[in-house]
Each structure stands twice: as C-alpha cells, then as structure tokens.
Amino acid sequence: MYLYYIFYAEMNMPNESSLSDVEAVRALLRQVVDPEMAINIVDLGLIYHIDVSSQRVRIEMTMTSPACPMGQMIVDDANDVLAQALPEGCEPEITLVWNPPWDPEMMSERSRRELGWGDQ
C-alpha cells in the first residue's frame, strides 16, 4: 500500500518529468524476483522499456531465454505488483520481446558479482 502512495504522488506531481514515473515503476518491478536466479527482474536486465501515461504503464521485457520455464509466472508477478500499486484507472501492459536477446552483460554489476560472473 505504501508504494501505491509513492507512485500515485509521483504521477500527480506538477512539473515533474516522466523520469520519476519510470523510476517509480522500476522500483515496483524490483519486487519481482526470477526464482531461478534469485535476482529481481530489473537488476537481472530483463526490463527493456517503460512508458508511463495516466491510463497505462507499458513495459517491454524479456526473459533470460525464450524457453524460460518461469516466464509466465514472472510476467504474472509483475502484473500483480503493478496492479496493486498503480492508481485506479491506470493499467499495466507487459509485452515480452526477444530482440535484443538477453545477455549477462545486461545485468547490474552487483548481480553479476553475486552470481560469480563479474570481475573478481
């Protein structure tokens, strides 16, 4: 509930850039964790694009592979997190895209280190 108020306040602030809206959505999406990697989908590099308007939040995201067995669960979790936090009348719309293909370089540096894939 707290995140709803943060997001709602940021979306309704006069003279605020849409950057704050995108960052609010990104913060919400950090609650969604890929269960196979144990890393949130933002730091994992699965979120490609976020577009925020007063009526819709459009997200383009990918999976680590097109055959990801947890893909639908991750999308459902993201939809649930957004639906709980977005203001009434603002709908989430998530589209899975495959280009560019996901690559470990898309992960945050911290996440790569946690998995042992970063510079030691």
Order of alpha helices (4+ residues) and beta strands (2+ residues): alpha-alpha-beta-beta-beta-beta-alpha-beta-alpha
